[in-house]
Amino acid sequence: MRWQIGWPGVAFAIVLFGIGLVVGSYRHTSEPIHSTVEERLRPAASVPSEAAARGTIYVPVYSTLHLGVANRTSTVDLGATLSVRNVSAVHPITLDWVRYYDSVGKQVRDYLDKASTLPPMGSVEFVIQRSDTVGGPGANFLVHWHAATTVDEPLIEAIMVGQAGNAGVSFSSRGRTLTSSADR
């Protein structure tokens, strides 16, 4: 015996599918946070003369990567995201400046106009588009921060992503605290 669904069955299935889409669209719990740096950082009230904690963190970033495939030099352009995370659950930290340097050490960009506060457990990202290759393979960030009370230093990482042919390229690099240049 052959099973047949007539046009009323097909119409009923389409209506039922449409109702499921409408009901499902109202069932999500919350929207993910997609905001700009300006929306997540607040201008710092004042810079204390003596901060309880401070530091400068160096983060390597690769906006271009040499592949060295098949006896020829080829490169892949990468997009990069610098993620700055305040790991304190109680105290804010202040980002004094975030500077981007190219492969020869020349400052290319300054990402903050003024010192800005990052709330407890807050994070902020600074993005370098894949088409922005000015940094080159040896680009880096310096991030200077301080806090009014003793806190753990922020977690700062760079995440690079790109594509070479059919292969995706992604990796991260973690920041490192500089001891000899805390107040550059």
FENGINOR-V959540 format. One line per field, one symbol per residue. burial: I if it has 9 or more other C-alpha atoms within 8 Angstrom, else O. Layout:
# FENGINOR-V959540
burial = ???
This chain:
# FENGINOR-V959540
burial = OOOOOOOOOIOOOOOOOOOOOOOOOOOOOOOOOOOOIOOIIIOIOOOOOOIIIIIIIIIIIIIIIIOIOOOOOOIIIIIIIIIIIIIIOOIIIIIIIIIIIIIOOOIIOIIIOOIIIIIIIIIIIIOIOIOIIOIIIIIIIIIIIIIIOOOOIOIIIIIIIIIOOOOIIOOOIIIOOIOOOIOO
